[in-house]
Amino acid sequence: MNDECALAQDDAPSPRPRGCLFALSQPPLMLFLAVIGFLLLLGAVHDLFLL
């Protein structure tokens, strides 16, 4: 089969495959998720105690 999208033998994946949680270990993503979580927490505290 001569398919352009198929991986050739030299284009094999790296010897250490990355797991599904690799993206969550990246600092920019964790910083973004921490900011979103803080904003949700701030809104919940505002709703519970100040309204």
N, C-alpha and C positions, 0 to 999 in steps of 0.2 A: 504494500500500500504506500503510495507516494503522496502523502498529505502534507501541506505546508504548515498546518497547525500542530502536527505531531512533533513530539520532542525527539531530537536526534540523540544518539548515544553520548556525544560530547556535551550535550545540554542537560545532562542528568541533574536532578536537584542536589543541593549541597549535602554533604555527609551527615550534618546535624540538622534534621528536619525541625522546623519551628512548630510549636504546638498551637492550639487554638487560642490560648491566652497570651500569645506573644504581643498582640497589639495593646493589651491592658498593661503590659510592663513598660510601655513607653512613657516617659515623663510628661510630654505635652498633653497626651490624652488623659493621664491621671490628674493633671492640673486642671484641665477643662472639666472633667467629671467632678472634681472636688469643688470647683466654683459653682457648678450647677447644683450640686448637693447642698452647698451652703445657702444658696439662694432659696431653694425649696424649704430648707430648715428655717430660714429667716421668715419666709412667708407663713409657715405653719405656726411659728411662735407668735408672730404678729396677730394671726387670726385667733389663736387660743387665748392670749393674755391681754391684747390691747383693744379688741373689738367687743 
